[in-house]
């Protein structure tokens, strides 16, 4: 009962208690502050100003250094300076775009137009204190292409959370973004992909891609104009330096549902050559160079930058930005287009970088005049002169005046150029200032490549050197022992993503697993196996099969072949790629037996659907409504179409495809409506409820906008859609609620058990999913418990 010093623990407690009492006696009592009416009035006016701003954010505190430096740069005329600063003080509006790759693009577009363009609920908001504030109604971004997909609403994201009147609108954005039907993205961030002029055969590189909103946009533009089942011949390679950000990037990319994507993990300035065949590196038709920067154009969403800003931030990024853009130009095909962009307003990160590239490679590249592109988009030309300031805010007139202590920080490439042809090119750069159309600050330049750059050959990271061998050997010696699973858990960081690259390569299916193809072909009736020739896997167990287009498969197979043929070639650092087309359910449910364990994934369904001749069931609107809104898996006997019920009953247990067939003509719809509004089913009370509650005309019109098909799981006596709870909820709101009403309605909530089944974690129950069998199992368990008690 004594501590390490030999003192009794009881004595120590008493001593510490007496010490704390003595401290309390010495501590002076807090004096009550007298009431000050002036301070109270000031706090009250601040609260009122905050409430009228709908954001809860006070005025932005601009440092004197920030204001003096940027005013000296003449970003705007003297008469517009106050307006420029006033817009920097405002929070960003809400902007988003509807995905082209979603089944529900036209449906969601129709719903948003009905909600935003005709409803007055979002143009007059009521605050919690009862105050009514008029705001600008949501509007389409007229410069965005394709038209009718991008929206702008003056309310900022904090107001969405704090204003009860916007709860409905916020939920639309949150849930539809989660399922990939739309993407919340800043307006100016949507511009660079649009200036690339993407076509379906282009090979595109996004050098600094995370978090991925621009990459998703690139993939959508690659597919634009094609049918859902068509695969572009071009590709999008999305790269980022940070492994964890690469996994965030993968989530955005997966929403595009494209087999033409590859996510890699490299420093952008050291992005390696990718080989189509031995000694034939790939050149890209389009390169997006959205480089790291100080971000001083993002003050509207990060106001602390205005208080802590220093010229030093831009100086640190200048060299890196030049290196990344230069590597992008190396990888660009002659005649191709590169877009250089930053979210910075500092000329050292914008025009100075462009001038440096033109000074070094002016005979190989040129700046494109893009003023005719997106004609309704407001922009300012680039600067032809600017001032360079030291870290302390003191102006440095010429390179000869650079202080000795700043020689390594400030370079002569940061100063304005003198050549007239470069100055003329800088006018073709584009500056997007906040006050022009209520956006953040942004800078964009469009380059074209006229001939190959005359610079030393790049040291390819995919080719092994003696130095890299030594580094790998040293890393192998210091690597911790134990299972890879244990190391993987230790390496996890941030949101559960690995800190270091640890992914297996994509490889062809092994000869031992080649019977997989025959099983899939016979089970789904795939007569033309062309699509199966483009499948790759990531593990020897072959639990998942990924679909790629022909070019990406050639790249991945060549990479694997070169590595095996010549040890000097390294494996590409690929985080993810393609689209998951098949998953092996036998590995998850070993208790079940399948004719074919391979389930088609929902994201790959549109691509493989034209090839299927088996396991596809067509249903009408009534049975579709029953499947979507049922609390539990639907029994075959509950289907209103006896033909559909019999067809499903005759199928074996496993994956199947449900294809919706709306009424094609007005006469056919009237005939259906007469039946639907009088339907009854004694076994399922939901049928009668749906017959009168659903707006059948709205549902039929929405379903005619696209060919809706869904992955389902067929049990022994019932069937259920294979989708998540959020996907099901979005489907209900889009198709069964014309007002897109998230409040209580006739639609039943998705129960927990059904949710687990949609997620695919409880599929072992689907082979015994009748209520009678479940009841028998419960009774048997109770009987066993009683017998055990008696025996005890």
C-alpha positions in Angstrom: 0.0 0.0 0.0 2.9 2.3 -0.6 4.1 4.1 -3.8 7.5 3.8 -5.4 9.0 6.4 -3.0 7.8 4.6 0.1 5.2 7.1 1.1 1.8 5.8 2.3 -0.9 6.2 -0.3 -3.3 7.4 2.3 -0.8 10.1 3.4 -0.3 11.2 -0.2 -4.1 11.6 -0.7 -4.3 13.7 2.5 -1.3 15.8 1.5 -2.7 16.5 -1.9 -6.1 17.4 -0.5 -4.6 19.9 1.9 -2.5 21.4 -0.9 -5.6 21.9 -3.1 -7.5 23.5 -0.2 -4.7 25.9 0.4 -4.7 26.8 -3.3 -8.4 27.5 -3.2 -8.0 29.8 -0.3 -5.3 31.8 -2.1 -7.2 32.0 -5.4 -9.1 35.3 -5.6 -12.9 35.2 -6.1 -14.1 36.1 -9.6 -15.6 39.6 -9.6 -18.9 40.1 -11.3 -18.6 42.3 -14.4 -20.9 45.3 -14.4 -23.5 45.4 -17.2 -22.3 47.4 -20.2 -25.2 48.4 -22.5 -22.9 49.4 -25.4 -21.2 46.0 -25.5 -24.6 44.3 -25.2 -25.9 46.3 -28.2 -22.8 45.5 -30.2 -23.2 41.7 -29.6 -26.9 42.0 -30.5 -26.2 43.7 -33.8 -23.5 41.1 -34.6 -26.1 38.3 -34.0 -28.6 40.0 -36.2 -26.1 40.4 -39.0 -25.1 36.8 -38.7 -28.8 35.7 -38.9 -29.4 37.8 -42.0 -26.3 36.3 -43.6 -27.8 32.8 -43.1 -24.4 31.3 -42.4 -23.4 31.9 -38.8 -20.0 33.3 -40.0 -18.9 36.7 -39.1 -17.0 39.1 -41.4 -13.7 37.9 -42.9 -10.6 39.4 -41.2 -8.2 40.4 -44.0 -4.6 41.1 -43.0 -3.1 44.4 -44.1 -0.4 42.4 -46.0 -3.1 40.6 -48.0 -4.9 43.8 -48.9 -1.8 45.8 -49.8 -0.2 43.1 -51.9 -3.2 42.2 -54.0 -4.2 45.8 -54.5 -0.8 46.5 -55.8 -1.1 43.7 -58.3 -4.0 45.5 -60.1 -6.2 42.4 -60.3 -9.1 44.7 -60.8 -9.5 48.4 -61.6 -9.5 50.8 -58.6 -13.2 51.4 -59.0 -14.0 47.6 -58.6 -11.6 46.9 -55.6 -14.3 47.4 -52.9 -16.7 45.1 -54.7 -13.9 42.5 -55.1 -13.2 42.5 -51.4 -16.9 42.5 -50.5 -17.4 39.3 -52.6 -14.4 37.7 -50.9 -16.2 38.3 -47.6 -19.2 36.4 -48.7 -19.6 32.6 -48.5 -19.7 30.5 -51.6 -23.1 29.6 -53.1 -24.3 26.1 -53.5 -23.5 24.6 -56.9 -23.9 21.1 -58.2 -24.3 19.1 -61.5 -26.3 16.1 -62.4 -24.4 13.1 -63.5 -24.7 12.0 -67.2 -23.8 8.4 -66.3 -26.8 7.9 -64.0 -29.9 5.9 -65.0 -31.9 8.7 -63.5 -30.4 11.7 -65.2 -33.5 12.7 -67.0 -35.8 11.8 -64.1 -33.7 13.9 -61.6 -33.4 16.7 -64.2 -37.2 16.8 -64.5 -37.7 16.7 -60.7 -35.2 19.5 -60.1 -36.7 21.7 -62.8 -40.2 21.2 -61.2 -38.8 21.9 -57.7 -36.6 24.8 -58.5 -38.0 26.7 -61.5 -41.7 26.6 -60.6 -41.6 26.5 -56.7 -41.4 29.7 -54.7 -40.4 27.8 -51.5 -36.7 28.4 -52.1 -36.9 32.1 -53.0 -38.5 33.3 -49.7 -36.9 31.7 -46.6 -38.2 31.9 -43.1 -35.6 32.1 -40.3 -36.1 30.5 -36.9 -37.1 33.9 -35.4 -39.9 34.2 -38.0 -38.1 36.7 -40.3 -38.7 36.3 -44.0 -35.7 36.8 -46.3 -36.1 36.9 -50.1 -33.2 35.1 -51.9 -32.5 34.4 -55.6 -34.2 31.2 -56.7 -32.0 28.3 -57.9 -31.0 28.7 -61.5 -29.2 26.7 -64.2 -25.7 27.6 -65.1 -26.2 28.8 -68.7 -22.5 28.3 -69.6 -22.3 24.7 -68.6 -22.4 22.0 -71.3 -24.4 19.7 -71.7 -27.1 22.2 -71.0 -29.6 21.8 -68.1 -27.3 19.8 -65.8 -25.5 22.3 -63.6 -27.3 24.4 -60.9 -26.5 27.5 -58.8 -28.2 28.5 -55.6 -27.1 31.6 -53.7 -27.5 29.9 -50.3 -24.2 28.6 -48.8 -23.6 25.2 -47.2 -23.8 26.5 -43.6 -27.2 28.0 -44.3 -28.3 24.6 -45.7 -27.6 23.0 -42.3 -29.0 25.8 -40.1 -32.1 26.9 -41.9 -35.2 24.7 -41.2 -36.8 25.8 -44.5 -33.9 24.3 -46.4 -34.0 20.9 -44.8 -35.9 19.4 -47.7 -33.4 20.9 -50.3 -30.4 19.8 -48.3 -31.7 16.2 -48.1 -32.1 16.1 -51.9 -28.5 17.1 -52.4 -27.1 14.8 -49.7 -28.9 11.6 -50.6 -28.6 12.0 -54.4 -24.9 12.8 -54.1 -24.4 9.7 -51.9 -25.8 7.4 -54.6 -24.0 9.2 -57.4 -26.9 10.9 -59.2 -25.3 14.3 -58.7 -22.1 15.9 -57.6 -21.6 19.0 -55.4 -18.8 21.0 -57.1 -17.8 24.6 -57.1 -18.8 26.4 -60.3 -15.3 27.5 -61.4 -14.0 23.9 -60.7 -16.3 22.7 -63.5 -14.6 24.9 -66.1 -11.2 23.2 -66.9 -12.7 19.8 -68.1 -15.1 21.8 -70.4 -12.1 23.6 -72.1 -10.4 20.3 -73.0 -12.9 19.6 -75.8 -13.1 15.9 -74.9 -14.2 13.2 -77.4 -14.9 9.5 -76.8 -11.6 8.4 -78.4 -9.3 10.7 -76.4 -6.6 9.4 -74.0 -6.8 11.8 -70.9 -4.5 12.3 -68.0 -5.6 14.0 -64.8 -2.3 14.7 -63.0 -3.5 15.9 -59.6 -6.9 14.4 -59.5 -8.0 14.0 -55.9 -10.6 14.5 -54.5 -12.1 13.6 -57.9 -14.9 15.9 -58.9 -13.1 16.9 -62.1 -12.1 13.3 -62.8 -15.8 12.2 -62.6 -16.6 15.1 -65.0 -13.9 14.0 -67.4 -15.3 10.4 -67.5 -18.9 11.7 -68.0 -17.7 13.9 -70.9 -15.8 10.8 -72.4 -19.2 8.9 -72.4 -21.3 11.9 -73.5 -23.3 11.2 -76.6 -22.9 7.4 -76.3 -25.6 4.9 -75.4 -25.4 3.4 -71.9 -24.2 0.1 -73.3 -21.5 1.7 -75.5 -17.9 1.8 -74.3 -15.6 4.6 -75.4 -12.2 3.8 -76.9 -10.5 6.5 -74.9 -9.4 6.4 -71.3 -9.0 8.6 -68.2 -5.9 8.0 -66.0 -6.4 9.8 -62.7 -3.3 10.3 -60.6 -2.6 11.7 -57.1 0.4 11.7 -54.8 -1.4 10.8 -51.5 -2.5 7.2 -51.2 -5.5 8.0 -48.9 -6.7 10.8 -51.3 -6.4 8.2 -54.1 -9.1 6.1 -52.3 -11.3 9.2 -51.9 -10.7 9.7 -55.7 -11.8 6.2 -56.4 -15.2 6.8 -54.8 -15.9 9.7 -57.1 -14.6 7.7 -60.1 -16.9 4.7 -59.3 -20.0 6.9 -59.5 -19.2 7.5 -63.2 -19.6 3.7 -63.8 -17.0 3.6 -66.5 -14.7 0.8 -67.6 -12.3 3.4 -69.0 -10.6 4.7 -65.8 -7.4 4.0 -64.0 -6.4 5.5 -60.6 -2.6 5.7 -60.0 -0.4 6.8 -57.1 2.6 8.9 -58.2 4.1 12.4 -57.7 2.7 14.3 -60.6 6.1 15.8 -61.6 7.5 12.2 -61.7 4.6 10.5 -63.4 6.1 7.5 -65.2 5.8 6.4 -68.9 3.0 3.9 -69.4 3.8 1.4 -72.1 1.4 0.2 -74.8 4.1 -2.3 -75.8 7.8 -2.6 -75.2 9.6 0.7 -75.8 6.4 2.4 -77.0 5.2 4.8 -74.3 1.7 6.1 -74.2 1.0 9.7 -75.2 -2.1 11.5 -74.0 -4.4 13.6 -76.2 -5.6 15.7 -73.3 -3.9 16.6 -70.0 -5.5 18.3 -67.0 -2.9 20.0 -64.8 -4.9 21.3 -61.8 -1.8 21.9 -59.7 -1.3 22.3 -55.9 -1.3 25.9 -54.9 -1.6 28.3 -52.0 -5.4 28.5 -52.5 -5.8 32.2 -51.9 -8.7 32.1 -54.4 -10.7 29.9 -52.0 -11.0 32.6 -49.2 -14.8 32.5 -49.6 -14.8 29.0 -48.2 -11.6 29.2 -46.1 -11.7 32.7 -44.6 -8.7 32.1 -42.3 -6.4 32.3 -45.3 -7.1 36.0 -45.5 -5.8 36.5 -42.0 -2.7 34.3 -42.2 -1.8 34.9 -45.9 1.8 35.6 -46.8 3.6 35.9 -50.2 5.8 33.0 -49.0 3.0 30.5 -49.8 3.1 31.2 -53.5 6.9 31.2 -53.6 7.0 27.6 -52.3 4.6 26.3 -55.0 6.1 28.1 -58.0 8.9 25.5 -58.8 6.6 22.5 -58.2 3.9 23.9 -60.5 6.4 24.5 -63.3 7.8 20.9 -62.9 4.3 19.4 -63.0 3.2 21.4 -66.0 6.4 20.5 -67.8 6.0 16.8 -67.2 2.4 17.1 -68.4 3.6 18.7 -71.6 6.1 15.8 -72.0 3.4 13.2 -71.8 1.1 15.2 -74.2 0.7 14.1 -77.8 1.8 16.6 -80.5 -1.4 18.5 -81.4 -2.9 17.7 -78.0 -4.3 20.1 -75.4 -3.2 20.8 -71.8 -5.2 22.9 -69.4 -3.2 24.5 -66.6 -5.3 25.7 -63.6 -5.0 26.9 -60.0 -7.4 28.2 -57.4 -4.9 30.9 -56.6 -4.9 34.7 -57.5 -1.2 35.2 -56.9 0.5 36.0 -60.3 3.6 34.0 -59.1 1.5 30.8 -59.3 -0.4 31.8 -62.4 1.1 34.0 -65.1 4.7 33.6 -63.9 4.4 29.8 -64.3 2.9 30.2 -67.9 5.7 32.7 -68.8 8.4 30.3 -67.5 7.0 27.5 -69.6 6.9 29.7 -72.7 10.4 31.0 -72.0 11.8 27.4 -71.9 9.6 25.7 -74.5 8.1 28.6 -76.6 9.1 26.9 -79.9 7.2 23.7 -78.9 4.1 25.0 -77.2 1.7 27.9 -77.5 -1.2 29.4 -75.5 -4.6 28.9 -77.1 -7.1 31.8 -77.2 -10.2 30.2 -75.5 -12.3 33.3 -75.2 -14.8 32.0 -77.8 -15.4 28.8 -75.7 -18.3 29.0 -73.2 -19.3 32.4 -74.5 -21.6 33.3 -71.6 -18.9 32.7 -69.1 -17.4 36.0 -67.7 -13.7 36.2 -67.4 -10.8 38.6 -67.3 -7.6 38.3 -69.4 -4.3 37.4 -67.8 -1.9 40.0 -66.4 1.1 41.2 -68.4 2.8 42.9 -65.5 2.9 42.2 -61.8 5.0 42.9 -58.7 7.1 40.5 -56.7 7.0 40.8 -52.9 9.3 39.3 -50.3 8.0 37.3 -47.3 7.8 40.5 -45.3 5.6 42.2 -47.9 8.4 44.5 -49.2 8.5 44.9 -53.0 11.4 43.5 -55.0 11.7 45.5 -58.2 14.0 43.3 -60.3 15.8 40.0 -60.0 19.0 41.8 -59.2 17.4 43.2 -56.0 16.6 39.8 -54.5 18.0 39.8 -50.9 20.8 37.3 -50.3 18.7 35.5 -47.6 15.8 35.0 -50.1 17.9 33.7 -53.1 16.7 30.1 -52.6 13.1 31.2 -52.2 12.6 33.9 -54.8 13.6 33.1 -58.4 14.0 35.2 -61.5 11.3 33.2 -63.2 8.7 34.8 -60.8 9.2 38.2 -62.4 7.3 39.5 -65.4 8.8 38.5 -68.8 10.2 41.0 -71.3 9.6 39.3 -74.6 6.7 40.8 -76.5 5.5 37.4 -77.8 5.2 36.1 -74.3 3.4 39.2 -73.1 0.9 38.8 -75.9 0.4 35.1 -75.0 -0.3 36.0 -71.3 -3.3 38.0 -72.5 -4.9 34.7 -73.6 -4.9 33.4 -70.0 -8.2 33.6 -68.1 -8.8 34.9 -64.6 -12.1 34.2 -62.9 -12.7 36.6 -60.1 -15.5 36.2 -57.4 -17.5 39.3 -58.4 -17.9 38.4 -62.0 -20.4 35.6 -61.5 -20.5 34.8 -57.7 -17.7 32.2 -57.7 -14.4 31.5 -56.1 -11.1 32.8 -57.6 -9.6 30.7 -60.4 -6.9 30.9 -63.1 -6.8 28.8 -66.3 -4.5 28.6 -69.3 -5.0 26.4 -72.3 -1.8 25.1 -74.1 -1.4 23.2 -77.3 1.8 21.2 -78.2 3.3 21.8 -81.6 6.4 19.5 -81.4 8.3 17.4 -78.9 10.0 19.3 -76.0 13.7 19.4 -76.2 14.6 18.4 -72.7 16.6 15.4 -71.2 14.9 12.0 -71.2 12.7 11.4 -68.2 14.0 9.0 -65.6 11.1 6.5 -65.7 10.0 5.2 -62.3 8.6 2.1 -63.9 12.2 1.2 -65.0 14.4 -0.2 -62.3 17.8 1.2 -61.7 20.7 0.3 -59.4 19.8 3.0 -56.9 16.1 1.9 -56.8 17.3 -1.7 -56.2 19.4 -0.6 -53.2 16.5 1.4 -51.8 14.1 -1.6 -52.2 16.7 -3.9 -50.5 17.0 -1.5 -47.6 13.2 -1.2 -47.2 13.0 -5.1 -47.3 15.5 -5.4 -44.5 13.6 -2.9 -42.3 10.2 -4.3 -43.1 8.4 -5.7 -39.9 7.9 -9.4 -39.7 4.5 -11.1 -39.3 1.5 -11.5 -41.5 0.6 -9.0 -44.2 -2.8 -8.7 -42.6 -1.2 -7.5 -39.3 1.0 -5.0 -41.2 -2.0 -3.8 -43.1 -3.9 -3.0 -39.9 -0.9 -1.0 -38.6 -0.6 0.9 -41.8 -4.1 2.1 -41.8 -4.7 5.8 -41.2 -7.3 8.6 -41.7 -10.8 7.1 -42.5 -9.4 3.6 -42.5 -7.4 4.0 -45.8 -3.9 2.6 -46.0 -1.1 5.1 -45.6 1.1 3.4 -48.2 0.5 1.7 -51.5 -0.3 -2.0 -51.0 -2.5 -3.0 -53.9 -2.3 -6.1 -56.1 -1.9 -5.7 -59.9 -4.7 -6.4 -62.4 -4.0 -9.7 -64.2 -5.8 -12.0 -66.6 -7.8 -14.8 -65.1 -5.6 -17.9 -64.5 -6.0 -21.0 -66.5 -7.2 -22.9 -63.4 -10.1 -20.4 -63.1 -10.9 -20.3 -66.8 -14.0 -22.5 -66.2 -15.4 -19.3 -64.7 -16.1 -18.0 -68.2 -17.9 -21.1 -69.3 -20.1 -21.0 -66.1 -21.0 -17.3 -66.7 -21.7 -17.8 -70.4 -24.0 -20.7 -70.0 -25.8 -19.3 -66.9 -26.6 -15.9 -68.3 -26.8 -17.0 -72.0 -24.0 -14.8 -73.3 -23.7 -15.9 -76.9 -21.1 -13.2 -77.9 -18.2 -13.6 -75.4 -16.6 -10.4 -76.6 -17.2 -8.6 -73.3 -15.7 -11.5 -71.3 -12.4 -11.1 -73.1 -11.9 -7.7 -71.4 -12.2 -9.0 -67.8 -9.3 -9.0 -65.4 -8.9 -9.8 -61.7 -6.7 -8.7 -58.8 -6.1 -11.9 -56.8 -5.4 -15.6 -57.3 -8.8 -16.4 -55.6 -10.6 -14.5 -58.4 -13.4 -13.2 -56.1 -14.1 -10.2 -58.4 -13.9 -9.7 -62.1 -13.3 -6.1 -63.5 -14.2 -4.9 -66.9 -11.9 -2.6 -68.9 -12.0 -1.3 -72.4 -9.6 -2.7 -75.0 -6.9 0.0 -74.6 -6.8 -0.2 -70.8 -6.6 -4.0 -70.9 -3.7 -3.8 -73.3 -1.9 -1.4 -71.0 -2.4 -3.6 -67.9 -1.4 -6.8 -69.7 1.6 -5.2 -71.2 2.7 -3.9 -67.8 2.4 -7.4 -66.3 4.2 -9.0 -69.3 7.1 -6.5 -69.3 7.7 -7.0 -65.6 7.9 -10.8 -66.0 10.0 -10.5 -69.1 12.5 -8.0 -67.9 13.2 -7.5 -64.2 14.1 -3.8 -64.7 10.4 -2.9 -65.2 8.5 -2.1 -62.1 4.8 -2.8 -61.5 2.5 0.3 -62.0 1.2 1.7 -58.8 -2.5 1.2 -59.6 -5.0 1.9 -56.8 -8.1 1.0 -58.8 -9.4 0.8 -62.3 -12.2 -0.3 -64.6 -15.6 -1.3 -63.3 -16.6 -4.3 -61.2 -18.7 -6.6 -63.4 -19.0 -9.8 -61.4 -18.7 -10.8 -57.7 -18.4 -14.4 -56.5 -21.1 -14.9 -53.9 -19.9 -18.4 -53.0 -17.0 -16.9 -51.1 -19.5 -15.0 -48.9 -22.1 -17.7 -48.5 -20.5 -21.1 -48.2 -23.6 -22.7 -46.9 -25.5 -22.1 -50.2 -25.0 -24.0 -53.4 -25.3 -22.2 -56.7 -25.6 -23.2 -60.3 -23.4 -20.1 -60.9 -22.1 -18.1 -58.0 -21.2 -15.0 -60.1 -23.5 -12.0 -59.4 -23.7 -9.1 -61.8 -22.8 -5.8 -60.2 -25.3 -2.9 -60.5 -22.7 -0.5 -61.8 -21.7 -2.9 -64.7 -25.3 -4.0 -65.6 -25.9 -1.4 -68.4 -22.7 -2.6 -70.2 -23.5 -6.3 -70.1 -27.3 -6.2 -70.4 -27.3 -6.3 -74.3 -25.3 -9.6 -74.2 -27.7 -11.5 -71.8 -30.3 -13.9 -73.2 -31.1 -15.7 -69.9 -32.0 -14.6 -66.3 -33.7 -11.4 -67.6 -37.3 -10.9 -66.4 -39.6 -8.1 -67.7 -42.2 -6.7 -65.4 -44.9 -4.1 -65.6 -45.3 -0.9 -63.6 -47.5 -2.5 -60.9 -45.2 -5.3 -60.1 -42.3 -2.9 -60.1 -44.1 -0.7 -57.6 -44.7 -3.7 -55.5 -41.0 -4.7 -55.5 -39.7 -1.2 -54.7 -42.2 -0.5 -51.9 -42.5 -3.9 -50.2 -41.2 -4.2 -46.7 -39.9 -7.8 -47.3 -38.8 -9.8 -50.3 -41.8 -10.3 -52.6 -43.3 -13.8 -52.8 -43.8 -15.1 -56.4 -47.5 -15.7 -55.6 -47.9 -11.9 -54.8 -47.0 -10.8 -58.3 -50.0 -9.5 -60.1 -48.7 -10.9 -63.4 -49.1 -14.6 -63.0 -46.7 -15.1 -66.0 -44.0 -13.1 -64.2 -44.5 -15.1 -61.0 -44.4 -18.4 -62.8 -41.2 -17.4 -64.7 -39.4 -16.5 -61.5 -40.6 -19.6 -59.8 -39.1 -21.8 -62.5 -35.7 -20.1 -62.2 -32.9 -21.5 -60.1 -31.7 -19.6 -57.0 -29.2 -16.9 -57.8 -28.8 -13.5 -59.5 -31.3 -12.3 -62.1 -32.1 -9.0 -63.9 -35.4 -7.2 -63.6 -36.2 -5.1 -66.6 -39.0 -2.5 -66.4 -41.5 -2.3 -69.3 -43.6 0.9 -69.2 -46.7 1.5 -71.3 -45.6 2.5 -74.8 -48.9 4.1 -76.1 -51.7 6.1 -74.5 -54.2 3.3 -75.2 -51.9 0.8 -73.5 -51.6 3.0 -70.5 -55.3 3.6 -70.2 -55.8 -0.2 -70.3 -53.2 -0.6 -67.6 -54.6 2.2 -65.5 -58.1 0.6 -65.4 -56.5 -2.6 -64.0 -54.0 -0.9 -61.6 -56.6 1.3 -59.8 -58.8 -1.7 -59.0 -56.1 -4.3 -58.1 -56.5 -6.3 -54.9 -54.5 -9.1 -53.4 -55.7 -10.8 -50.2 -52.2 -12.1 -49.5 -50.5 -8.7 -49.8 -52.4 -5.6 -48.5 -49.8 -3.3 -50.0 -51.2 -3.9 -53.5 -54.5 -2.2 -52.7 -52.7 0.7 -51.0 -50.4 1.2 -54.0 -53.2 1.0 -56.5 -54.7 4.3 -55.2 -51.7 6.1 -53.8 -49.3 5.9 -56.8 -49.4 8.6 -59.5 -49.3 6.0 -62.4 -49.2 8.6 -65.2 -46.1 10.3 -63.6 -44.5 6.9 -63.0 -45.1 5.8 -66.6 -43.7 9.1 -68.0 -40.6 8.9 -65.9 -39.9 5.3 -66.7 -40.1 6.0 -70.4 -37.1 8.4 -70.2 -34.6 5.5 -69.8 -34.4 1.8 -70.0 -34.6 0.9 -66.3 -33.1 -2.5 -65.3 -32.0 -3.7 -61.8 -30.0 -6.5 -60.3 -32.1 -8.8 -58.1 -31.5 -11.9 -56.1 -34.0 -14.8 -56.6 -34.6 -17.0 -53.6 -36.5 -20.2 -53.4 -39.9 -18.5 -52.9 -39.2 -14.8 -53.2 -37.2 -12.1 -54.9 -35.5 -8.9 -53.7 -33.6 -6.0 -55.4 -29.9 -6.0 -54.7 -29.3 -2.3 -53.7 -28.5 -0.3 -50.7 -31.0 1.5 -48.5 -30.1 4.9 -49.8 -30.4 3.7 -53.4 -33.8 2.3 -52.7 -34.9 5.5 -50.9 -33.7 7.6 -53.8 -35.6 5.3 -56.2 -38.8 5.7 -54.2 -38.6 9.5 -54.1 -37.7 9.9 -57.8 -40.3 7.6 -59.2 -43.1 7.4 -56.7 -43.3 10.9 -55.3 -43.9 13.6 -57.9 -43.2 16.4 -55.4 -40.0 14.6 -54.3 -41.3 14.6 -50.7 -39.0 13.3 -48.0 -41.6 13.7 -45.3 -43.9 11.0 -44.1 -45.9 9.5 -47.0 -47.6 6.3 -47.9 -44.2 4.7 -48.8 -43.2 2.1 -46.1 -39.8 2.5 -44.5 -37.1 0.0 -45.4 -36.7 -2.4 -42.4 -33.3 -3.3 -41.0 -33.5 -7.0 -42.2 -34.4 -6.0 -45.7 -31.6 -3.4 -45.7 -29.1 -6.1 -44.8 -30.4 -8.2 -47.7 -30.1 -5.3 -50.1 -26.5 -4.9 -49.0 -25.8 -8.6 -49.7 -24.7 -9.4 -46.1 -27.6 -11.6 -45.2 -28.1 -13.6 -48.5 -27.9 -16.9 -46.6 -31.5 -16.1 -45.6 -32.8 -15.8 -49.1 -32.9 -19.6 -49.6 -35.3 -19.9 -46.8 -37.1 -16.6 -46.9 -40.8 -17.5 -46.4 -42.5 -16.3 -43.2 -43.6 -19.9 -42.4 -40.0 -21.2 -42.5 -38.8 -18.4 -40.3 -41.6 -19.1 -37.8 -40.7 -22.8 -37.8 -37.0 -22.0 -37.1 -38.0 -19.8 -34.2 -40.3 -22.5 -32.8 -37.5 -25.1 -33.2 -35.1 -22.8 -31.3 -37.6 -22.3 -28.4 -38.1 -26.1 -28.2 -34.3 -26.7 -28.1 -34.0 -24.2 -25.3 -36.7 -25.9 -23.3 -35.2 -29.3 -23.8 -31.8 -27.9 -22.6 -33.5 -26.5 -19.5 -35.2 -29.8 -18.7 -32.0 -31.7 -19.2 -30.1 -29.3 -16.9 
